[in-house]
Amino acid sequence: MMNFLKGKKKAKQSKDKRLRVYKVNTHRKTVIALWVLLVVSFCFAVYKNFTAINIKTVHETKVIDKEIVDTHKIENFVKNFAKDYYSWQPSQASIESRNEAIKKYLTEELQTLNVDTIRRDIPTNSTVQDVEIWSVKQEEEKQFGVVFSVDQLITEGENKKNISSAYKVLVYVDDFENTVIIKNPTICNIPSKSSYQPRGKESDGTVDAATTGEINEFLKTFFKLYPAATEKELSYYVKNTTLKSIGKDYAFSELLNPIYTKKGNQIQVSVSVKYLDQQTKATQISQFDLMLEKESNWIIVG
């Protein structure tokens, strides 16, 4: 009996010495929620990968085809009109002839408007010396504004004088390219001389005196033969046909205000060249911008 109790006690002690193992409950709500979130995130990532829209910045160049309008017909039409409109003599026959002539250019409304512009008792004669077209601009569909000037010789008794005036008319061009003036000559101005002054060029000291002397002699030699030189002769001085043969009878006089600037291994030259035109006997001054380079000798490369 005692042995039995001892054995039972030992067995109980041995059982108590075993390591206790704690099992995690894999079915807890938090764990399930985390697994669901992971699966959903993975599925969403796969979905986005297949359905993502690649956004690219596309730079489009829009080319607008401009219709080229031949304005020669309009210009000639206006020139012929001006010659008839601004020419007259103080006689009934001349006035009637003028009124009949301008009907070829004006709408009926404008014909009526211009009936009395030149009266029988007008004291002057007018002869058109020249008509110049300054601009032709499309202002509306099939309508073109034309600015022109007229030089007239006005005679009044024994007195004669030249006058110049500028006007603008509006010309309509139909589908068959027929033209008609729909706005009477209206006084306007024409471009005058601009006050713009380009910045003067100056040597910057990058070319030494010895090199300047060499280039001066080269340019004098070249410009003496240039006007009458053949292409073969020019090829010794000019590379890649930068300057072509002109075949003129000009006598070289001198170089004026040469300006030299060093650009890498090249020399940029701005120079005026004075010639005497042997045919007209007038002095001709040409201005050149050249690029020189020294190979075995100096040569014009641009």
Secondary structure, DSSP 8 states (H G I E B T S, - for coil): -HHHHHHHHHHHHHHHTS-------TT-HHHHHHHHHHHHHHHHHHHHHHH--------------------HHHHHHHHHHHHHHT-B-SSHHHHHHHHHHHTTTB-HHHHHHTTTSS-TT---EEEEEEEEEEEEEEEETTEEEEEEEEEEEEEETTEEEEEEEEEEEEEEE-TT--EEEEEEEEE-----------------S-S-HHHHHHHHHHHHHHHHHGGG--HHHHTTTBSTTSS------EEEEEEEEEEEEEETTEEEEEEEEEEEETTT--EEEEEEEEEEEESSSEEE--
